[in-house]
Amino acid sequence: MSDTTDSRFDPAQADLRWQQAWDDAGCFHADSDSPKPKSYVLEMFPYPSGHVHMGHVRNYTMGDVLARYKRMRGFEVLHPMGWDAFGMPAENAAMEKNVHPGGWTRDNIAHMKSQLKRIGFALDWSREFATCDPEYYGHEQALFLDLFEAGLVYRKESEVNWDPVDHTVLANEQVIDGKGWRSGAVVEKRKLSQWFLKITQFADELLTGLDTLEDWPEKVRLMQENWIGKSKGLQFAFSLSDGQLVEVYSTRPDTIFGASFVAVAADHPIAQGVAADNPLAAAFIEQCKRGGTTAAELETAEKLGFDTGITAAHPLDPARALPVYIANFVLMDYGTGAVMGVPGHDQRDFEFATKYKLPIIRVVAKSAADADQPFGAAAEAGDGVIVNSGPLDGMDVAAAIAEVIARAESGQWGSGKTVWRLRDWGVSRQRYWGTPIPFIHCAACGVVPVPKDQLPVALPEDVDFSIPGNPLAHHPTWKHTKCPGCGGAANRETDTLDTFVNSSWYFLRFASQPDDQPFDRAEVEKWLPVEQYIGGIEHAILHLLYARFWTRALQHIGKLGFAEPFASLFTQGMVTHETYARRAPDDGRQTFFTPAEVDKRGEAAVLKADGFPVEIGRVIKMSKSKKNVVDPDEIVARYGADAVRWFMLSDSPPERDLPWSEAGIEGCWRFVQRLWRLLGQYDPAATGEDKSVARKTHQTIAACAEDIEALSFNKAVARIYELTAVIEKSVPSASRSEAIRSLLLLVSPMMPHLAEEVWSRTGQGGLIALAPWPHVDSALLVDDEVTIAVQHKGKLRDTLTVAKGMPGAELEALALASEKVQRSLDGAEVRKVIVVPDRLVNIVT
């Protein structure tokens, strides 16, 4: 290959050819029996929505570069791909488009797989599976039964969101303004028997285990810590005016003198007792049932209450009587189902007290002098000194907490207690498109597990979505079966598992795929924990917490020998784009347009269809609803896979958002062509040494390795730009040719198609995908030359490249001998020469 032929790289020809060559050679098949050290690189597997988006491209490009690099460094690499294929979107498509969820899902998988292959990801497709495969979810059912036998699965009655039109349970995210997101019906709260996983049994382990995850982002560890929510406080009982007791728990008993009310959940026994004799209370409880069921949702809802007429005696000031309310923001499943309201120092209580004109008492202040400082528009939840609290006045928060707990315990009206925010994981879903829960309901034997030799319990293909509710529940035959215990007529469980269960162990199945069991422990432990896991911050809590729990649960029952599934975690930023829209003149509603529909002209933009202006909105995450998406297929077709990959790695640090721009991708395309021309100049017969080029080459090799291992891809890209510029300016030599060959290897994980084409044309032999990382000469990593700036009259007159550590007298002589310096001096007398070793010579006249 030379720089005079094939002057432009043609990805339309090269990309597909080399992707086929990799497949034919089995380059990316992971060999569990290889004697090489193992490296497991995994990106969170995608939901098969039908289209790969730019967020996917960025995520998988990062993992792909790392996987290719690890292979070059001599590791046996496992870099698999599969599909998180169960869930609501497929079921919605079935209802809206009159298609089967399975067919819709399989079509989407086929399309997305072709898109991923077109970008050239180094994936082991031989390990591909979808979670909707009976072979996968059958093993999941077996694991679920194992956990049941170990006492980690149970069934109990639980409060849920119920859509009375669709006859189904809704997730909290599917309740919008108190209504079902699809039916628009007012959602009710109902008690249903649900299946649960006993994640709370591992709460302490899950919390302390975070300390071992040093290679996880601190923000993710903090989010999980807060979600698990270990807190120490006081559990005590208020004596009520009707002779009852109501238990509450508070993490801030230091604020007990600031209490101005007690609130109970709508289904608390006290509330139910009041409602039995009071129609207004009963009506309020019914209103509460139409609200949300999570603490997060209740934070933003209007705080509503019903005064029961009952009062509670303050335990440290019995003369004070606190009103007892039924409140919509208190949940029976959280804590005791009752709370002590301290409006001054809890925002939720503050909003409630403001609405119902209850006292707001300051009991924590910055100093004693601020005891009477009025509140602004919000509560103050911070630390300080205790005020307006009788015997607690002047104490700090920690001391006051300890004092109140001590008084409660000595007075036998309460005790210190550690509690957790984490609740057991409810995994029942009244949906078709999910893993059937492997249990049978028998009138004689009760609830019994399906025998393992009858797994998988497969979903029926003939389902009817025209009837509201769960298709499994009204299927004419599927649910009818025989009891494995007594042989009598029985019904299958018609609930399916939460799709988070599918993604809580998939990384184990990637590592080991025997037919007769979910995985082989010895095989799994060759690969896991996953060396590098990559995915979005939106999965920082639930998916990662559930995966950590599932791994611990399997360790607990002896199926694994490790507790943490992911040794290192990286959360990448989003790909963003500005929006384009027009507002309707009557109601101001926006109509959005895709970037492909818009012609950008400097700071303005017009719609191509009519030439009239559109508003340019702010840069936000690419979103179908805002239409600010860029189709990867179109971009790859226009610029090739390597330019797209390079764009995803350059400019922005990978943990930050990446703004998409036409100028950016155009620049990457130009650099691809620039590299093509430069790499084609490789000449193995060249002679001569250029020490500065050799030094820069080996420094870049070492630095790029460090950058890729740290996932600092933008830094590696910057170093490749620098080396490219140095090589372009250099004269032909053996050092230059070595630099070109090294540069080719450095870019091969990032631009694999271009690299293969050049590697082939320059007669290197074999595939560069299987070539080793370039060798580093450690002697060339240390600079033994420096560049000295020579100044006269405060301006730079010349630069000198000299041996590092050259004596000052020699530097002075070289500087004064410079023709440029002599012209600047123009015969003037040199009064003084200031030498800064290895940096500067300043001449004073």
BELCORCOR-V105905 format. One record per helix or strand of 2 or more residues. SS is the DSSP state (2 for helix, 1 for strand). FROM is the first residue (numbers start at 1). TO is the last residue. Records with the same first field share a line. If there is no record, write none. Layout:
SS = FROM-TO, FROM-TO
This chain:
2 = 11-25, 54-72, 88-97, 101-118, 125-127, 134-149, 172-174, 199-212, 218-228, 253-258, 269-277, 279-288, 295-300, 343-345, 347-355, 368-370, 390-392, 397-410, 452-454, 499-502, 506-511, 521-527, 537-539, 542-556, 595-597, 632-639, 641-649, 662-679, 691-709, 713-729, 734-748, 752-761, 768-770, 778-780, 808-817, 819-825
1 = 38-43, 76-78, 153-163, 168-170, 175-176, 179-180, 188-197, 230-240, 245-250, 261-264, 305-314, 317-327, 338-341, 364-365, 385-386, 414-420, 425-426, 428-429, 439-442, 446-449, 480-482, 489-492, 496-497, 532-535, 568-571, 575-583, 590-593, 598-601, 604-607, 615-621, 658-659, 785-792, 795-803, 832-836, 840-844
